[in-house]
Amino acid sequence: GAYTFLARLSPAERSRGVIAPSSGNHAQAVALAARLFGVKAVVVMPTTVTPAKRGGAERLGARIELAGTTTQDRMDRAVELMEAEGLTMVPPYDHEWIIAGQGTAGLEIVDDLPDVETVLVPVGGGGLSAGVATAIKLRAPRARVIGVEPAGAPKLSRAREAGRPVRIPSSAGLADGLLAVEVGGITFAHHEKFVDEVVQVDDAALGRAMRLLLDRMKVVAEPSGAITVAALMERVARPRGKTVALLSGGNIEWGGLAPLVADV
């Protein structure tokens, strides 16, 4: 998503440098894309950001700014810096270019498994899930797409109940990459058209899924990345046929991983 966004900018827009608010994963994507295009990147992350996510963005050359603990804290600071330094904003999810870029994961799924029947995808602000769902439905229209969000941040579930994006009062939980308090208007339209079902997973299930992935598959996943596997393990999602669970991130350090998988 970040690379697609930067690629679509004009040379003048890129040359000013880019800025992005992020809980961590979008920050690394923006940092890498900026490095590939040879431009400056500033990322605004929460004061609670994990060392793995902050370190990843720093190693890719981004300047790190810390701001509060909420999505709005990060966005407010990003807007301040954008205006003060003349930077170009790279939105975290609610933009067609971001959705299109992240949707390439859906194209890869269908390329590898043309007869896929169910796809589970994590839901945060909705960029990844909107893009993947759109790609799947356009290439494999009979497949079902299930969005999985944390029980502590049910913004898509609430939006679907209301028929429009709604801001939930607060969000909390282990899946820090999925704790947006509202899906975007553009991403919501994609979800309404292409996502068949939305389910929720609690924090305890995330730890069990991370342990299974580590023990059985030798895959290190952060809580946000493991949420689709958790939905399968807890049977809150009931797939049919050939199923793909998208693992969206593994940005977690050992000190954060060990307590989550030690006693589950």
C-alpha positions in Angstrom: 0.0 0.0 0.0 2.7 2.5 1.0 4.8 1.7 -2.1 1.8 2.1 -4.4 0.9 5.4 -2.8 4.4 6.8 -3.2 4.6 5.5 -6.8 1.4 7.4 -7.7 2.7 10.7 -6.3 4.2 13.3 -8.6 7.9 13.8 -8.3 7.3 17.1 -6.7 5.1 15.6 -4.0 7.6 12.8 -3.3 10.5 15.2 -3.2 9.0 17.1 -0.2 9.3 13.9 1.9 6.5 11.9 3.3 4.9 11.5 6.7 2.6 8.8 8.1 0.8 8.1 11.4 1.1 4.4 12.4 1.0 1.9 15.2 4.0 0.3 13.7 3.6 -1.8 10.5 2.5 1.0 8.2 5.4 3.0 9.5 7.9 0.4 8.3 6.2 0.1 4.9 6.4 3.9 4.4 10.0 3.9 5.6 10.9 1.2 3.1 9.0 2.8 0.2 10.6 6.2 0.9 14.1 4.5 1.0 13.4 2.9 -2.4 12.4 6.3 -3.8 15.2 8.1 -2.1 13.1 10.5 -0.1 12.7 11.5 3.5 10.2 9.7 5.7 8.8 10.8 9.1 6.6 8.4 11.0 4.5 9.2 14.0 4.2 6.3 16.4 2.6 5.8 19.8 4.6 6.2 23.0 3.8 2.5 23.6 5.2 1.3 20.3 7.1 -2.0 20.6 10.9 -2.0 20.2 10.5 -4.3 17.1 8.3 -1.9 15.3 10.2 1.3 16.2 13.5 -0.4 15.4 12.3 -1.7 12.1 11.3 1.8 10.9 14.5 3.4 12.2 16.7 0.8 10.4 14.9 1.7 7.2 15.9 5.3 7.7 12.7 6.9 9.0 12.7 9.7 11.5 10.6 8.7 14.5 8.2 11.0 16.3 6.2 9.7 19.3 2.7 11.0 20.1 0.3 9.8 22.8 -1.4 6.4 22.7 -4.4 6.8 20.5 -5.0 6.9 16.7 -6.1 10.5 17.0 -3.0 11.5 18.9 -0.8 10.2 16.0 -2.9 11.8 13.3 -3.0 15.2 15.0 0.8 15.2 15.4 1.3 14.0 11.8 -0.9 16.9 10.5 1.1 19.4 12.6 4.4 18.1 11.1 3.0 17.9 7.6 2.0 21.5 7.7 5.2 22.7 9.5 7.6 20.9 7.2 5.7 20.7 3.9 5.6 16.9 3.9 3.2 14.7 1.9 0.8 12.6 4.0 0.6 8.9 3.4 -2.7 7.8 4.9 -2.7 4.5 6.9 -5.7 2.9 5.2 -8.6 5.1 3.9 -7.3 5.8 0.4 -7.9 4.0 -2.9 -4.1 3.8 -3.6 -3.4 2.2 -0.2 -6.3 -0.3 -0.7 -5.1 -1.2 -4.2 -1.6 -1.8 -3.1 -2.6 -3.9 -0.1 -5.0 -5.8 -2.3 -2.1 -7.4 -4.2 -2.0 -9.9 -1.3 -5.4 -11.0 -2.5 -4.1 -11.4 -6.1 -1.3 -13.5 -4.8 -3.7 -15.8 -3.0 -5.7 -16.5 -6.1 -2.6 -16.9 -8.2 -1.4 -19.6 -5.8 -4.8 -21.2 -5.1 -7.2 -20.4 -7.9 -10.0 -22.5 -6.3 -9.7 -20.9 -2.9 -13.1 -21.0 -1.1 -12.6 -19.0 2.1 -10.2 -16.2 3.0 -9.8 -14.8 6.5 -8.2 -11.4 6.8 -7.4 -9.1 9.8 -9.4 -5.9 10.1 -7.9 -2.7 11.6 -8.7 0.5 9.8 -9.7 -1.6 6.9 -7.1 -1.0 4.2 -5.7 -4.5 4.0 -9.1 -6.2 4.4 -10.8 -4.0 1.9 -8.0 -4.5 -0.7 -7.8 -8.3 -0.2 -11.6 -8.7 -0.2 -11.9 -6.7 -3.4 -9.2 -8.7 -5.2 -10.6 -12.0 -4.1 -14.1 -11.2 -5.2 -13.0 -10.0 -8.6 -10.7 -13.0 -9.2 -12.6 -15.7 -7.3 -16.1 -14.5 -6.9 -17.4 -17.7 -5.3 -15.0 -17.4 -2.4 -16.1 -16.2 1.0 -14.2 -13.4 2.7 -14.3 -13.2 6.5 -12.9 -10.2 8.3 -11.5 -10.8 11.8 -11.2 -8.0 14.3 -10.2 -7.8 18.0 -13.1 -8.1 20.5 -11.7 -4.9 22.1 -12.0 -2.9 18.9 -15.2 -4.0 17.0 -15.3 -1.0 14.7 -16.3 -2.8 11.5 -19.0 -4.9 13.4 -20.5 -1.6 14.7 -20.3 0.1 11.4 -22.1 -2.8 9.7 -24.8 -2.6 12.3 -25.2 1.1 11.8 -24.9 1.0 8.0 -22.1 3.6 8.1 -18.7 4.1 9.8 -19.0 4.8 13.4 -16.4 5.8 16.0 -16.3 3.4 18.9 -15.6 5.1 22.3 -12.3 3.3 22.8 -10.2 0.3 21.8 -7.9 -2.0 23.7 -6.2 -5.3 23.4 -3.0 -7.1 22.4 -3.5 -6.7 18.7 -2.1 -3.2 18.6 -2.0 -3.0 14.8 -5.8 -3.5 14.7 -7.0 -1.0 17.3 -8.3 1.8 15.1 -11.5 3.2 16.6 -13.2 3.7 13.2 -13.0 2.2 9.7 -12.7 4.7 6.9 -15.5 5.7 4.6 -13.8 4.3 1.5 -12.7 1.0 3.2 -16.3 0.6 4.6 -17.8 0.8 1.1 -15.4 -2.0 0.0 -16.3 -4.1 3.1 -20.0 -3.7 2.4 -19.6 -4.9 -1.1 -17.0 -7.6 -0.8 -16.7 -8.9 2.8 -19.2 -11.7 3.6 -18.8 -11.9 7.4 -17.1 -10.2 10.3 -16.1 -12.1 13.5 -14.3 -11.1 16.7 -11.5 -12.7 18.7 -10.4 -12.1 22.3 -6.9 -11.6 23.6 -6.6 -15.1 25.2 -7.2 -16.7 21.8 -4.5 -14.6 20.2 -1.9 -16.0 22.6 -3.0 -19.6 21.8 -2.8 -18.9 18.1 0.7 -17.4 18.4 1.9 -20.5 20.3 0.4 -22.8 17.7 2.1 -20.9 14.9 5.4 -20.9 16.7 5.3 -24.6 17.8 3.8 -26.2 14.7 4.7 -24.0 11.8 7.8 -22.2 13.2 6.3 -18.9 12.3 6.6 -15.9 14.6 3.5 -13.8 14.4 2.5 -10.7 16.4 -1.0 -10.7 17.9 -2.5 -8.7 15.0 -0.9 -11.1 12.6 -2.2 -14.2 14.3 -5.8 -13.1 14.6 -7.1 -15.1 11.6 -5.6 -18.3 12.9 -7.2 -17.5 16.3 -10.6 -17.2 14.6 -10.2 -20.7 13.2 -8.9 -22.2 16.4 -11.8 -20.7 18.4 -14.3 -21.7 15.7 -15.8 -18.2 15.6 -15.2 -18.4 11.9 -16.5 -21.5 10.1 -14.8 -21.7 6.7 -15.7 -24.0 3.8 -13.4 -25.8 1.5 -9.9 -24.6 0.8 -9.1 -21.9 3.2 -6.4 -19.2 3.5 -5.7 -17.4 6.8 -3.7 -14.2 6.1 -0.9 -13.6 8.6 -0.3 -9.8 8.4 2.6 -9.2 10.7 5.5 -10.7 12.7 6.9 -7.5 14.3 7.4 -8.6 17.9 10.5 -9.0 19.9 11.3 -12.0 22.1 10.6 -10.1 25.3 7.1 -9.4 24.1 6.5 -12.8 22.5 7.6 -15.0 25.4 5.0 -14.0 28.0 2.2 -14.3 25.5 3.0 -17.9 24.5 4.5 -19.3 27.7 1.4 -20.4 29.5 -1.3 -21.0 26.9 
